[in-house]
Amino acid sequence: MAGSLWIVWTIIGIVGGFMVGRLVRKVRSTAFAVCVGICGALLGGWLMLLVGSSATLQAVSLLAAAACCAVFLWIMCAAIPKSGGDSDDL
């Protein structure tokens, strides 16, 4: 399963990024949120597999992928400035 585990991490990132992109009003681009989610999930899962590759750690790597994805998306949302209600935006 370790060979196809990155596909599951990618799906976790896609789902997380899509949910944030659609639910958080500050995020203007759902595609950017999906990319950030994928990067976070892949990094989190890969870092957990550096510890080892037993079956238990592979399952834990899925949780690490979801947690790292959430942290990356939270940082992205925190870094986006709040809209001040400018009338210049169309």
N, CA, C and O atoms as a Tinker XYZ file with bonds, in Angstrom:
   360  protein
     1  N      0.810000   -1.192000    0.000000    73     2
     2  CA     0.000000    0.000000    0.000000    64     1     3
     3  C      0.859000    1.264000    0.000000    63     2     4     5
     4  O      0.375000    2.335000   -0.366000    81     3
     5  N      2.107000    1.156000    0.399000    73     3     6
     6  CA     2.958000    2.349000    0.478000    64     5     7
     7  C      3.164000    2.968000   -0.890000    63     6     8     9
     8  O      3.380000    4.176000   -0.984000    81     7
     9  N      3.104000    2.184000   -1.946000    73     7    10
    10  CA     3.302000    2.719000   -3.281000    64     9    11
    11  C      2.158000    3.613000   -3.740000    63    10    12    13
    12  O      2.387000    4.597000   -4.443000    81    11
    13  N      0.944000    3.287000   -3.358000    73    11    14
    14  CA    -0.207000    4.082000   -3.785000    64    13    15
    15  C     -0.721000    4.999000   -2.684000    63    14    16    17
    16  O     -1.793000    5.589000   -2.819000    81    15
    17  N      0.018000    5.122000   -1.620000    73    15    18
    18  CA    -0.423000    5.951000   -0.498000    64    17    19
    19  C     -0.439000    7.432000   -0.865000    63    18    20    21
    20  O     -1.261000    8.187000   -0.347000    81    19
    21  N      0.446000    7.848000   -1.741000    73    19    22
    22  CA     0.492000    9.252000   -2.137000    64    21    23
    23  C     -0.784000    9.661000   -2.872000    63    22    24    25
    24  O     -1.163000   10.832000   -2.850000    81    23
    25  N     -1.445000    8.705000   -3.520000    73    23    26
    26  CA    -2.707000    9.011000   -4.201000    64    25    27
    27  C     -3.784000    9.359000   -3.172000    63    26    28    29
    28  O     -4.576000   10.279000   -3.376000    81    27
    29  N     -3.803000    8.618000   -2.075000    73    27    30
    30  CA    -4.773000    8.891000   -1.012000    64    29    31
    31  C     -4.480000   10.238000   -0.370000    63    30    32    33
    32  O     -5.403000   10.994000   -0.066000    81    31
    33  N     -3.193000   10.547000   -0.160000    73    31    34
    34  CA    -2.841000   11.857000    0.394000    64    33    35
    35  C     -3.292000   12.971000   -0.538000    63    34    36    37
    36  O     -3.783000   14.003000   -0.082000    81    35
    37  N     -3.131000   12.767000   -1.836000    73    35    38
    38  CA    -3.550000   13.769000   -2.810000    64    37    39
    39  C     -5.053000   13.975000   -2.766000    63    38    40    41
    40  O     -5.531000   15.107000   -2.847000    81    39
    41  N     -5.798000   12.889000   -2.637000    73    39    42
    42  CA    -7.264000   12.998000   -2.551000    64    41    43
    43  C     -7.661000   13.739000   -1.283000    63    42    44    45
    44  O     -8.594000   14.541000   -1.307000    81    43
    45  N     -6.965000   13.483000   -0.171000    73    43    46
    46  CA    -7.242000   14.213000    1.073000    64    45    47
    47  C     -7.016000   15.706000    0.849000    63    46    48    49
    48  O     -7.827000   16.528000    1.277000    81    47
    49  N     -5.921000   16.059000    0.184000    73    47    50
    50  CA    -5.634000   17.461000   -0.102000    64    49    51
    51  C     -6.650000   18.100000   -1.028000    63    50    52    53
    52  O     -7.031000   19.254000   -0.832000    81    51
    53  N     -7.091000   17.360000   -2.034000    73    51    54
    54  CA    -8.099000   17.885000   -2.960000    64    53    55
    55  C     -9.410000   18.154000   -2.232000    63    54    56    57
    56  O    -10.010000   19.216000   -2.398000    81    55
    57  N     -9.845000   17.212000   -1.441000    73    55    58
    58  CA   -11.114000   17.375000   -0.712000    64    57    59
    59  C    -11.018000   18.530000    0.278000    63    58    60    61
    60  O    -11.922000   19.362000    0.352000    81    59
    61  N     -9.930000   18.583000    1.035000    73    59    62
    62  CA    -9.767000   19.667000    2.007000    64    61    63
    63  C     -9.687000   21.022000    1.346000    63    62    64    65
    64  O    -10.338000   21.967000    1.791000    81    63
    65  N     -8.904000   21.132000    0.297000    73    63    66
    66  CA    -8.777000   22.399000   -0.415000    64    65    67
    67  C    -10.072000   22.831000   -1.073000    63    66    68    69
    68  O    -10.413000   24.014000   -1.066000    81    67
    69  N    -10.790000   21.887000   -1.638000    73    67    70
    70  CA   -12.063000   22.220000   -2.279000    64    69    71
    71  C    -13.077000   22.718000   -1.249000    63    70    72    73
    72  O    -13.797000   23.686000   -1.493000    81    71
    73  N    -13.124000   22.052000   -0.103000    73    71    74
    74  CA   -14.059000   22.480000    0.944000    64    73    75
    75  C    -13.730000   23.891000    1.421000    63    74    76    77
    76  O    -14.629000   24.718000    1.572000    81    75
    77  N    -12.464000   24.169000    1.657000    73    75    78
    78  CA   -12.074000   25.514000    2.099000    64    77    79
    79  C    -12.340000   26.531000    1.002000    63    78    80    81
    80  O    -12.836000   27.624000    1.276000    81    79
    81  N    -12.018000   26.183000   -0.226000    73    79    82
    82  CA   -12.234000   27.104000   -1.337000    64    81    83
    83  C    -13.689000   27.473000   -1.535000    63    82    84    85
    84  O    -13.995000   28.592000   -1.946000    81    83
    85  N    -14.579000   26.557000   -1.250000    73    83    86
    86  CA   -16.004000   26.824000   -1.437000    64    85    87
    87  C    -16.678000   27.411000   -0.196000    63    86    88    89
    88  O    -17.670000   28.129000   -0.317000    81    87
    89  N    -16.154000   27.117000    0.988000    73    87    90
    90  CA   -16.841000   27.540000    2.212000    64    89    91
    91  C    -16.310000   28.835000    2.814000    63    90    92    93
    92  O    -17.061000   29.555000    3.472000    81    91
    93  N    -15.056000   29.143000    2.610000    73    91    94
    94  CA   -14.468000   30.345000    3.202000    64    93    95
    95  C    -14.574000   31.483000    2.199000    63    94    96    97
    96  O    -14.049000   31.389000    1.090000    81    95
    97  N    -15.240000   32.537000    2.581000    73    95    98
    98  CA   -15.507000   33.637000    1.652000    64    97    99
    99  C    -14.251000   34.435000    1.303000    63    98   100   101
   100  O    -14.187000   35.049000    0.238000    81    99
   101  N    -13.249000   34.435000    2.191000    73    99   102
   102  CA   -12.035000   35.201000    1.920000    64   101   103
   103  C    -11.218000   34.604000    0.781000    63   102   104   105
   104  O    -10.452000   35.318000    0.135000    81   103
   105  N    -11.369000   33.318000    0.529000    73   103   106
   106  CA   -10.579000   32.642000   -0.499000    64   105   107
   107  C    -11.204000   32.941000   -1.854000    63   106   108   109
   108  O    -12.358000   32.600000   -2.111000    81   107
   109  N    -10.420000   33.588000   -2.719000    73   107   110
   110  CA   -10.948000   33.976000   -4.024000    64   109   111
   111  C    -10.800000   32.881000   -5.063000    63   110   112   113
   112  O    -11.565000   32.839000   -6.027000    81   111
   113  N     -9.826000   31.990000   -4.885000    73   111   114
   114  CA    -9.566000   30.970000   -5.891000    64   113   115
   115  C     -9.630000   29.581000   -5.258000    63   114   116   117
   116  O     -8.801000   29.231000   -4.418000    81   115
   117  N    -10.603000   28.812000   -5.665000    73   115   118
   118  CA   -10.724000   27.438000   -5.177000    64   117   119
   119  C     -9.558000   26.596000   -5.678000    63   118   120   121
   120  O     -9.091000   25.701000   -4.974000    81   119
   121  N     -9.092000   26.871000   -6.871000    73   119   122
   122  CA    -7.961000   26.117000   -7.424000    64   121   123
   123  C     -6.699000   26.326000   -6.585000    63   122   124   125
   124  O     -5.950000   25.376000   -6.354000    81   123
   125  N     -6.456000   27.552000   -6.127000    73   123   126
   126  CA    -5.302000   27.819000   -5.275000    64   125   127
   127  C     -5.446000   27.095000   -3.940000    63   126   128   129
   128  O     -4.472000   26.548000   -3.421000    81   127
   129  N     -6.654000   27.089000   -3.384000    73   127   130
   130  CA    -6.888000   26.380000   -2.125000    64   129   131
   131  C     -6.658000   24.885000   -2.291000    63   130   132   133
   132  O     -6.125000   24.240000   -1.388000    81   131
   133  N     -7.049000   24.329000   -3.422000    73   131   134
   134  CA    -6.821000   22.908000   -3.689000    64   133   135
   135  C     -5.322000   22.623000   -3.801000    63   134   136   137
   136  O     -4.843000   21.616000   -3.281000    81   135
   137  N     -4.588000   23.495000   -4.471000    73   135   138
   138  CA    -3.125000   23.305000   -4.588000    64   137   139
   139  C     -2.449000   23.362000   -3.222000    63   138   140   141
   140  O     -1.568000   22.553000   -2.933000    81   139
   141  N     -2.852000   24.304000   -2.388000    73   139   142
   142  CA    -2.290000   24.400000   -1.035000    64   141   143
   143  C     -2.652000   23.162000   -0.230000    63   142   144   145
   144  O     -1.819000   22.642000    0.512000    81   143
   145  N     -3.877000   22.686000   -0.368000    73   143   146
   146  CA    -4.305000   21.480000    0.334000    64   145   147
   147  C     -3.519000   20.249000   -0.086000    63   146   148   149
   148  O     -3.134000   19.436000    0.755000    81   147
   149  N     -3.283000   20.113000   -1.371000    73   147   150
   150  CA    -2.511000   18.975000   -1.877000    64   149   151
   151  C     -1.078000   19.034000   -1.345000    63   150   152   153
   152  O     -0.540000   18.028000   -0.884000    81   151
   153  N     -0.468000   20.216000   -1.412000    73   151   154
   154  CA     0.910000   20.355000   -0.913000    64   153   155
   155  C      0.992000   20.008000    0.571000    63   154   156   157
   156  O      1.912000   19.310000    0.996000    81   155
   157  N      0.046000   20.485000    1.348000    73   155   158
   158  CA     0.046000   20.192000    2.779000    64   157   159
   159  C     -0.152000   18.718000    3.077000    63   158   160   161
   160  O      0.515000   18.158000    3.946000    81   159
   161  N     -1.067000   18.091000    2.358000    73   159   162
   162  CA    -1.340000   16.674000    2.596000    64   161   163
   163  C     -0.155000   15.806000    2.186000    63   162   164   165
   164  O      0.197000   14.865000    2.897000    81   163
   165  N      0.457000   16.112000    1.057000    73   163   166
   166  CA     1.618000   15.331000    0.628000    64   165   167
   167  C      2.784000   15.492000    1.593000    63   166   168   169
   168  O      3.463000   14.517000    1.914000    81   167
   169  N      3.020000   16.713000    2.057000    73   167   170
   170  CA     4.109000   16.942000    3.001000    64   169   171
   171  C      3.848000   16.239000    4.327000    63   170   172   173
   172  O      4.746000   15.606000    4.880000    81   171
   173  N      2.633000   16.345000    4.837000    73   171   174
   174  CA     2.301000   15.694000    6.106000    64   173   175
   175  C      2.405000   14.184000    6.048000    63   174   176   177
   176  O      2.949000   13.562000    6.960000    81   175
   177  N      1.893000   13.595000    4.995000    73   175   178
   178  CA     1.975000   12.143000    4.849000    64   177   179
   179  C      3.390000   11.660000    4.654000    63   178   180   181
   180  O      3.785000   10.637000    5.213000    81   179
   181  N      4.165000   12.394000    3.858000    73   179   182
   182  CA     5.546000   12.006000    3.601000    64   181   183
   183  C      6.397000   12.119000    4.859000    63   182   184   185
   184  O      7.234000   11.255000    5.122000    81   183
   185  N      6.188000   13.186000    5.642000    73   183   186
   186  CA     6.956000   13.346000    6.879000    64   185   187
   187  C      6.652000   12.223000    7.866000    63   186   188   189
   188  O      7.541000   11.782000    8.593000    81   187
   189  N      5.413000   11.762000    7.896000    73   187   190
   190  CA     5.067000   10.680000    8.808000    64   189   191
   191  C      5.690000    9.371000    8.358000    63   190   192   193
   192  O      6.078000    8.557000    9.196000    81   191
   193  N      5.795000    9.152000    7.062000    73   191   194
   194  CA     6.409000    7.920000    6.583000    64   193   195
   195  C      7.921000    7.903000    6.767000    63   194   196   197
   196  O      8.538000    6.840000    6.685000    81   195
   197  N      8.531000    9.065000    7.016000    73   195   198
   198  CA     9.961000    9.087000    7.310000    64   197   199
   199  C     10.261000    8.366000    8.627000    63   198   200   201
   200  O     11.363000    7.857000    8.832000    81   199
   201  N      9.268000    8.331000    9.509000    73   199   202
   202  CA     9.429000    7.658000   10.803000    64   201   203
   203  C      9.544000    6.152000   10.598000    63   202   204   205
   204  O     10.343000    5.493000   11.264000    81   203
   205  N      8.760000    5.610000    9.689000    73   203   206
   206  CA     8.778000    4.176000    9.417000    64   205   207
   207  C      7.700000    3.828000    8.409000    63   206   208   209
   208  O      6.960000    4.700000    7.952000    81   207
   209  N      7.613000    2.551000    8.065000    73   207   210
   210  CA     6.627000    2.167000    7.058000    64   209   211
   211  C      5.805000    0.960000    7.477000    63   210   212   213
   212  O      5.412000    0.159000    6.629000    81   211
   213  N      5.540000    0.817000    8.760000    73   211   214
   214  CA     4.681000   -0.281000    9.184000    64   213   215
   215  C      3.227000    0.044000    8.832000    63   214   216   217
   216  O      2.910000    1.173000    8.457000    81   215
   217  N      2.367000   -0.935000    8.953000    73   215   218
   218  CA     0.956000   -0.737000    8.595000    64   217   219
   219  C      0.302000    0.314000    9.497000    63   218   220   221
   220  O     -0.531000    1.094000    9.036000    81   219
   221  N      0.671000    0.335000   10.762000    73   219   222
   222  CA     0.107000    1.317000   11.685000    64   221   223
   223  C      0.552000    2.727000   11.302000    63   222   224   225
   224  O     -0.259000    3.653000   11.311000    81   223
   225  N      1.813000    2.897000   10.971000    73   223   226
   226  CA     2.303000    4.216000   10.595000    64   225   227
   227  C      1.726000    4.680000    9.267000    63   226   228   229
   228  O      1.584000    5.882000    9.044000    81   227
   229  N      1.393000    3.752000    8.387000    73   227   230
   230  CA     0.746000    4.144000    7.139000    64   229   231
   231  C     -0.648000    4.699000    7.420000    63   230   232   233
   232  O     -1.075000    5.667000    6.789000    81   231
   233  N     -1.350000    4.089000    8.359000    73   231   234
   234  CA    -2.671000    4.599000    8.734000    64   233   235
   235  C     -2.541000    5.956000    9.421000    63   234   236   237
   236  O     -3.346000    6.857000    9.185000    81   235
   237  N     -1.536000    6.096000   10.264000    73   235   238
   238  CA    -1.315000    7.365000   10.951000    64   237   239
   239  C     -0.896000    8.444000    9.948000    63   238   240   241
   240  O     -1.186000    9.623000   10.153000    81   239
   241  N     -0.225000    8.056000    8.879000    73   239   242
   242  CA     0.186000    9.038000    7.877000    64   241   243
   243  C     -1.024000    9.682000    7.209000    63   242   244   245
   244  O     -0.937000   10.822000    6.753000    81   243
   245  N     -2.148000    8.978000    7.142000    73   243   246
   246  CA    -3.369000    9.579000    6.602000    64   245   247
   247  C     -3.874000   10.683000    7.520000    63   246   248   249
   248  O     -4.313000   11.733000    7.052000    81   247
   249  N     -3.812000   10.446000    8.818000    73   247   250
   250  CA    -4.208000   11.484000    9.770000    64   249   251
   251  C     -3.237000   12.661000    9.726000    63   250   252   253
   252  O     -3.650000   13.818000    9.807000    81   251
   253  N     -1.955000   12.360000    9.599000    73   251   254
   254  CA    -0.955000   13.426000    9.497000    64   253   255
   255  C     -1.165000   14.238000    8.226000    63   254   256   257
   256  O     -0.992000   15.457000    8.234000    81   255
   257  N     -1.535000   13.580000    7.146000    73   255   258
   258  CA    -1.803000   14.289000    5.891000    64   257   259
   259  C     -2.991000   15.231000    6.051000    63   258   260   261
   260  O     -2.952000   16.371000    5.586000    81   259
   261  N     -4.039000   14.759000    6.702000    73   259   262
   262  CA    -5.216000   15.604000    6.918000    64   261   263
   263  C     -4.891000   16.768000    7.848000    63   262   264   265
   264  O     -5.337000   17.891000    7.614000    81   263
   265  N     -4.121000   16.510000    8.895000    73   263   266
   266  CA    -3.775000   17.563000    9.845000    64   265   267
   267  C     -2.878000   18.613000    9.202000    63   266   268   269
   268  O     -3.098000   19.810000    9.392000    81   267
   269  N     -1.885000   18.194000    8.454000    73   267   270
   270  CA    -0.978000   19.136000    7.798000    64   269   271
   271  C     -1.710000   19.923000    6.711000    63   270   272   273
   272  O     -1.443000   21.108000    6.515000    81   271
   273  N     -2.617000   19.275000    6.016000    73   271   274
   274  CA    -3.448000   19.955000    5.024000    64   273   275
   275  C     -4.265000   21.055000    5.703000    63   274   276   277
   276  O     -4.354000   22.173000    5.196000    81   275
   277  N     -4.860000   20.730000    6.851000    73   275   278
   278  CA    -5.665000   21.709000    7.580000    64   277   279
   279  C     -4.815000   22.875000    8.063000    63   278   280   281
   280  O     -5.248000   24.026000    8.008000    81   279
   281  N     -3.607000   22.584000    8.535000    73   279   282
   282  CA    -2.717000   23.653000    9.008000    64   281   283
   283  C     -2.311000   24.564000    7.850000    63   282   284   285
   284  O     -2.334000   25.787000    7.990000    81   283
   285  N     -1.943000   23.986000    6.720000    73   283   286
   286  CA    -1.566000   24.792000    5.560000    64   285   287
   287  C     -2.731000   25.671000    5.109000    63   286   288   289
   288  O     -2.538000   26.848000    4.801000    81   287
   289  N     -3.934000   25.109000    5.067000    73   287   290
   290  CA    -5.095000   25.887000    4.634000    64   289   291
   291  C     -5.446000   26.967000    5.647000    63   290   292   293
   292  O     -5.880000   28.054000    5.265000    81   291
   293  N     -5.265000   26.684000    6.927000    73   291   294
   294  CA    -5.521000   27.687000    7.958000    64   293   295
   295  C     -4.541000   28.848000    7.810000    63   294   296   297
   296  O     -4.935000   30.011000    7.900000    81   295
   297  N     -3.262000   28.533000    7.581000    73   295   298
   298  CA    -2.259000   29.577000    7.376000    64   297   299
   299  C     -2.598000   30.393000    6.138000    63   298   300   301
   300  O     -2.455000   31.615000    6.143000    81   299
   301  N     -3.048000   29.726000    5.076000    73   299   302
   302  CA    -3.424000   30.437000    3.862000    64   301   303
   303  C     -4.570000   31.407000    4.139000    63   302   304   305
   304  O     -4.537000   32.553000    3.691000    81   303
   305  N     -5.575000   30.953000    4.871000    73   303   306
   306  CA    -6.720000   31.818000    5.171000    64   305   307
   307  C     -6.320000   32.958000    6.103000    63   306   308   309
   308  O     -6.845000   34.065000    5.985000    81   307
   309  N     -5.404000   32.701000    7.020000    73   307   310
   310  CA    -4.951000   33.751000    7.935000    64   309   311
   311  C     -4.105000   34.784000    7.206000    63   310   312   313
   312  O     -4.088000   35.952000    7.596000    81   311
   313  N     -3.405000   34.378000    6.157000    73   311   314
   314  CA    -2.530000   35.291000    5.423000    64   313   315
   315  C     -3.289000   36.166000    4.434000    63   314   316   317
   316  O     -2.783000   37.208000    4.017000    81   315
   317  N     -4.486000   35.758000    4.056000    73   315   318
   318  CA    -5.280000   36.540000    3.108000    64   317   319
   319  C     -5.856000   37.746000    3.857000    63   318   320   321
   320  O     -6.520000   37.574000    4.879000    81   319
   321  N     -5.611000   38.960000    3.364000    73   319   322
   322  CA    -6.144000   40.137000    4.060000    64   321   323
   323  C     -7.665000   40.194000    3.973000    63   322   324   325
   324  O     -8.268000   39.770000    2.988000    81   323
   325  N     -8.255000   40.722000    5.015000    73   323   326
   326  CA    -9.707000   40.892000    5.015000    64   325   327
   327  C    -10.079000   41.987000    4.043000    63   326   328   329
   328  O     -9.386000   42.998000    3.924000    81   327
   329  N    -11.189000   41.772000    3.344000    73   327   330
   330  CA   -11.625000   42.781000    2.380000    64   329   331
   331  C    -12.194000   43.970000    3.142000    63   330   332   333
   332  O    -12.992000   43.813000    4.066000    81   331
   333  N    -11.773000   45.149000    2.739000    73   331   334
   334  CA   -12.215000   46.369000    3.418000    64   333   335
   335  C    -13.447000   46.977000    2.802000    63   334   336   337
   336  O    -13.827000   48.093000    3.157000    81   335
   337  N    -14.077000   46.278000    1.893000    73   335   338
   338  CA   -15.274000   46.803000    1.272000    64   337   339
   339  C    -14.978000   47.847000    0.212000    63   338   340   341
   340  O    -15.783000   48.753000   -0.006000    81   339
   341  N    -13.837000   47.733000   -0.450000    73   339   342
   342  CA   -13.482000   48.699000   -1.497000    64   341   343
   343  C    -14.497000   48.631000   -2.622000    63   342   344   345
   344  O    -14.961000   47.556000   -3.003000    81   343
   345  N    -14.828000   49.790000   -3.139000    73   343   346
   346  CA   -15.778000   49.826000   -4.249000    64   345   347
   347  C    -15.071000   49.609000   -5.589000    63   346   348   349
   348  O    -15.727000   49.571000   -6.630000    81   347
   349  N    -13.735000   49.466000   -5.576000    73   347   350
   350  CA   -12.986000   49.240000   -6.808000    64   349   351
   351  C    -13.182000   47.842000   -7.349000    63   350   352   353
   352  O    -13.014000   47.611000   -8.546000    81   351
   353  N    -13.541000   46.894000   -6.475000    73   351   354
   354  CA   -13.723000   45.510000   -6.922000    64   353   355
   355  C    -15.022000   45.386000   -7.699000    63   354   356   357
   356  O    -16.059000   45.918000   -7.304000    81   355
   357  N    -14.941000   44.684000   -8.795000    73   355   358
   358  CA   -16.155000   44.492000   -9.607000    64   357   359
   359  C    -16.788000   43.203000   -9.302000    63   358   360
   360  O    -17.819000   42.868000   -9.886000    81   359
